[in-house]
Amino acid sequence: MHHDAATPTDPSLQRTRTAGIAIAAATILSTIFVALDHGGGGNNPLEIMQGIARLQGLKELVHAVAIASVCAFAFGYATLARRLGLHRPLVLAGLTTYLIGCIAMIGATITDGFVTTHIAMDAITATPERVAFAYNLIRYAGVALNDMAKLGWLLQAVGTLAWSAALVQERGFHRTAGVVGVLSSLLVVALIAGSATYMTMTSLLSILVAQLIWNVAAAVLLVRKPANSGSLSRQTDRADAMQTMT
């Protein structure tokens, strides 16, 4: 029948294209805004607090974009998981793991972009004792946000690895994207496993590059018309019908 071939107006294809565009846009925006973030400098606790306070507006903007990007990634990869088949245990486990990683990343982002700046703003006009306390508080908040970020990256890498294991069983660009996902995930896991409490800039940039490459591959995969688009559309329709009946 004429429904066997996906057309540009196929709702399933449109949904995956939207998800691919969301991943691509989030990748571009998050990369740009991460590059804008920087420290305020300072040689003593008060100067450091003042430096952070001066950058409050920039830090809140950068980290608000980061949170929006994480939400876009969650939407995009939930769509990828649905396309791969949520009835498959490996795919569903990957989605669950990835989304928990997104929650951890949002926690780290809120701590870095909002909590620390608010502490600094409160401390710059306070007594020396409170300045010293705020400095130590921000220092240990940095340890906490590093741990949350590492956990987030690790869980996202595990989720990516699960989807990649499903993709490498396919043909064509699906398999290529799967290989990219496997290599990206293993690199992220290795970098986190070998990192100290505070990650070096080299390790941090390596993780971001590895994620960027995978994000691009996933975005292209979602935007492209799937080779089995007809069967995919029918499977999606059947799944929707079953959900409606239940």
N, C-alpha and C positions, 0 to 999 in steps of 0.2 A: 504493500500500500504506500501512498505518498507520504505517510507519516514516518516511514522508516528512515528517511534522510533528514538530518537536522538542517534547518534553515537559519538565516541570521535572526529570525524572530522566535526561534525555539526558546521557550522560557528557561529551560535547564541550562542551555548554552549562555543565555544572557546573564543568568545568576553567576555562573563561573567566571564569565568575563568581568563582571563587576567586582568579584572577589580578587581576581588577578590585578585589576587596576588599583584596588585598595592596597594590596601588598606592595605594588610598585611605587605608588604615591607615598606610602608610609616609609618605605626604604629610602626614597630620595629626601623627604622632609627630615626624617630622623638623622640622616647622615649630615645634612646641612646644619641642623641646629646643634648637634653634638659638637661640631667643629667650632661653633660660636661660644660654647661654654668654656670658662677658664676661671682660675682662682684669683682672689683679690690681693694676694701677697701679704706682706707684713712681717715684722721681725720679733714681735712679742704678742702675747694674747690679745691685748686691746687692739693693736693694729690689725691683727688677723680678723677679729670680730668686725672692726670697721670696714675692712676690705670686703668681707662677706655681705655686710649690710648694704654697701654701695652697689653691689651687684644683684640686689634682691629682685628688681624688676626683670633683668635679663635671665636670672636663674629660674624664676617662676615661669617665664615664657618658654624657655628651652625645655623645662621639665613638663609643662603642660602639653607641649607638642609631643614629647616622648610618651606620655600617658595615652594621648590620642592615637599615636602610632601603634602602641601595644594593643589597643582595642581594635584597630584596623587589622593587625596581624591575626588577632584571635578570630575575627570575622572571616578573614581570607582563608585561614587554615582549617577552620570549621567547615567551610565550603569544600576545600580540598578533601577533607576526610569524608564528607558526604559523597563526593564524587567517587572516591575510592571504594566506598561501601561501608556504612556504619554497622552493618551486620557482621563484618569481619572483626573478630576479637582484637587482632593486632592493630587495626586501624582505630578502633574505638579506644583502646588503651593508649595509643599514641595521642589522640585528641585530648583525653582526660589529663594525661601527663603534661602536654603542652599548655593547656589552659591553667593548670596549677602553677606552671612556670611563669605564665603571664601575670598571675596574681602576685607572685614573689617579686617580679620586676616592677610592678606598680608600687609595691611597698617600698622598694629601694629608691624609686624615683621620687615618691612623696617625701621620704626622709631627706634625700639629698637636695631637692629643689625647694621644699617648703618648710620642713621642720627646722633644718639647720639655719636657714635665713631668718626665721622668726625668732629663734633663740639668740642669734647675733643681734638683731634689731633691739631685742629687749635688754641685752647686756651692755651695749655701748654707752649707755648713760647711767649705768649702775655702779656700785662700789667696786673697788679692786677685787674684793673677795668673790663677788658675784661674777665678775669678768673671768676670774680664774676658774670658777665652777663651770661657767658656760663654755669656756675653752675646752675643759676636760669632757664635758657632756658632748660637745660636737665631735671631739676626737673619737670617743667611743661610739657615737652614732655612726661615724665613718666606718668603724669596724662592723657594726650591724648591717649597714647598707651594702658593704662589700660582700658579706655573707649572703644577704638576700639576693644580690645580683648574681653571685656565683650559683646559688641554688636555682634561680630563674633560668640562667643560661644552660645549666646542666639538664634541667627538666625539659626545656625546649629542645635541646639536642637529642635527648632520648625519644621525645615525641617525633622529631624529624627522622630519626633512625628507624622508628617503627614504620612510618609512611614510606620511607625509602626502600625498606625491605619488601614492601608491597609493589612499589614502582619498578624495581629491577626485574620483577617477574614478567613485566609487560614488554612491549616492543617499541622501537623507534625512540622518539623524544622522551617518552615515559621512562624508558630504561636509562637514558642519559641523565634525566633529572634525578632519578633514583641514585645513580652513581655519585652525582654531585652532592646529594643529601647525605649519603654515607660518609664521604670524605670530609664534608663540612662538619658533621656531627662528631666524628672521631677526633678531628682537630680540636674542636671546642672542649671535648671531654679531656683530652690530653693536656691542653693548656690550663684548664682549671685544676686538674689533679696535680700538676707540677707548680702551681702558683703559691706564693706566700700569702700572709694575711692581707697585705695590700698588693694588688696586682701591679706589675710593671706596665708602663705605657706600651711597650712592645707586645706584651701578652694581650692587653686590652684591645689594641688595634687589630691584632691577628684574629681575635674572636669576632670583632665587628666586620672584618673583611670576609671571614668564613660565612657568617650569617648573611652578609650582603649577597654573596655569590649564590647561596641557596635561595634566598628570597627572589632574586632575579629569575632563577630557573623555575621556581614554583609559580611566579607571576606569569611567565611565558606559557607554562603548561596549562594554567587556568584560562588564559586568553585564547589559546589555540583551540580550534575545533577538534574534539577527540576523534580518533580513528573509528571508534565504536560508538559514535554519537547516537545512532539510532537505538541500539540496545541500551545504552546509558539512559536515554530519555525514557524508554519503556520501563526500565528498572526503577527509575525515580518515580514515575507515575504509579507503578504498582506499590512502591513503598508508601507513597502519600495516601493511596487508597486504603492500604492496610491500617495506617495510622488513623485515618478518618473512621474506619469501622470499629477500631478499638477505643 
